[in-house]
């Protein structure tokens, strides 16, 4: 990805030539797909471990395990398709830089505040509850075999997108090719899904985002 965009690991340009010609849907979609899989796979480890525990106790199978994994990734690739289309359009109309960073600091402030507020919503709580306790989802939505696992994986993927879409939008506030910040976002996603810890950090994290957005807005105003 870095080589395709001519960047170093911190998202800085390694060449002075214009990158406008490289920021197209054809380059964004595979890069977003790779990033989504790389970012979300660590967060899915507890889910896969939970299904693995059910292989012996609930007529699960390794084919079902693969189905869960595939279904989960299908949802995130579809999300990559959507966000790549949006980014390509916003870059075309000059709202985003070639590095995927919002040009307007006011819009960056708005994104931070909106994502922060989402951390306090009922929808966030519901989706986070499923992602945080996948075993409960398996027990209520259990399906056998590969296609049963695929169906459950698609469902879990949808809840995961519902829980984490805001964090993905934060990529537009730091630049989606800034690998240090994207790595930090990945760490936050993983922490949110940790047993016991995830519930404790969800709302404080929202407060930090809201305060950061308001602080940036005040700086812009001055």
N, C-alpha and C positions, 0 to 999 in steps of 0.2 A: 504493500500500500504506500509506504513512504517513497519507494523507488518510483512508483507510477506518478506521484504528485511532485517529485523533486524536493522532498522535505527531509529534515533530520528528525530524530526521535522526539524533539520538542515542538514539532510542527512548524519549524522555521524554514523559509525558502532557501534552497541551496543554489538556485539559479535566478538570474534577474529577468529572464524572459517571462512574458505574460503567460499566466496559467489559465486564462479564460477558456481556451480551446480544450483543456483537459477536464474541466468541470462540466461533465455531461452525465446524463442518466446512465449511459453505458459504463462509465467508470464509477459513478456513485453507488449504483445498485450492488455490484459485487463487493465493493469496499464496505458498505453498510452491512451487507449480509455476513461478511467475515467478522466485522466488529461485533455485531449482535450475538453471533454464535460464541465468539471468544469471551464477550462480557457476561453472557447469561449462563453459559455452561457451568461455571463454578457455583452459581446460585441454584442450579438444578441438581447438584450432587445429593443433597438431602432427599429430594424427591425420588431419584433413582435408587438411593439406598433404601427408602421406605418401600418401594415396589419390590426390591430384591428380598426384603424381609418377608414379603407376602407370597413369594414364590412357593415356599413350603407350606404355609398355613392357609392360603386362600386359592389354591389351584392356579397360581400364577405360573408364568413360563418366561424363559429368556426371549422368546419371540414377542411376548407381550411387553417385556422390558424394552426391546428395540422399538416396538410400536409407540410406547410412551415417549421415548427419545425423539423419534421421527416426528410425531405429532407436535411436540413442543417446538422443534426446530422449524417446522412448516409455518407455524404461527409467527415466529420471529422473522423468518424470511419474508413473509407477506407484509409484516410491519416494515421491514427494510425497503420493500417495494414502495410502500406508501410514503415513507419519509424521504426516500431518494427522489421520488417524483416532486414532492413539496420543495425539497432543497434545490433541485434543478430549476424549478420555476422561480423561486425566490432569488436565486443567483442571477437568473436571466433578467429579472426586473430590477436588479441592483439593490435588493434589500440585504442580501448576504454577500460577504466577501468570497473570494475564491477558496478560502480556507474554511468556509462554513460558519463564519462569525457574523452575527448581526452588526450592521454598520451603526445603527442608532443605539446609543447608550440608554435612551428612554425605553426602547423595546427590550433591551437586556434587563433593565430594572423590572419591567412588566412581567417578563418570563420568570424571573426569580420569585417575584411576589405570587404569581399564579401557581407555580409549582409548590411554593411553600404553603399556600392556602389549601391546596389539594391534599396535603398531608393530614389535614384536620377533618376531611370530609368522610361521610358515611361510605361512599364508594371506595375510597382508599382503605378504610377499615375492613370492608367486606372482602375486597380482592386480596389485601394483605393477609387476612385471616386464612384464606385458602392456600396462598403461597407459603405462609408460615407453618401451616399444619397440613401438609399434603396427605398424611395418613387418613385423616378424617374424610378427605375427598375420595380417596380410594375405597374406603369402607362404604360410602354412600353411593358411589357411582361405579362400582366394580364391574368390569367386563373382562371376560377371559379371551385368551388368544391374541394374535398379532393385531387384528382389527379392533378388538376390544381395547388393547393398550393404545392403539393409535387414536381411538375416540377419546380416551381419558387424557392422552397427551395433548390433543387439540384443546380440550377444555382447560387443562392446567395452563397451557400456553396463553389462552385468552385472559385468564385471571392474572397471569404474570404481566402481560402487556398492560392490563388495567391498573396494576399496582405500580409499574415502573416506567410508564410512558413519559412521565414528567422528568425523570432523571435523564432520559434520552434527549429531551428538549434542551436540557442544560448544556448539551454539546454545542448548541448554537450560541451560548453565552461565553464559551471559552475557546471555540473553534474545534470542530469535530476531528481535526487532524492534530490537535494538541494531545499527544499520547499520555503525558503526565497527568493532565486533568481527566482525560477519559479513563485512565487507570484508577484515579481516585473515585470517580463515579461508580466504576465497577466494584470497588471495595465497599462503598456505601450500600450498593444493592445487595451484596453478599451479607453484610452486617445486618441489614434489615430482615433477612430471612433466617438468621440464627435463632435457635430456640431461646426463649426468655429474654435475650438481648434485643431482638428486633422490635418488640413492642415498646421497649423503653426508649429507643432512639428515634422512633418515627416522628413524634410531635416536636421534640427538641430540634430535630433536623429541620422541620418545617419552620420553626421559629427563626432559626439561623438564616434560612433562605429569605424569609420575609424581611428580616432586619437588614440583610445585605442588599436586597432590592430597594428598600426605602433609603438606606444610606447612600447607595449609588445615585438614586433620584435626587437626593438633597445636594450631593456633590455637583450633579449636572445643573441643578437649578442655580447654584451659586456661581 
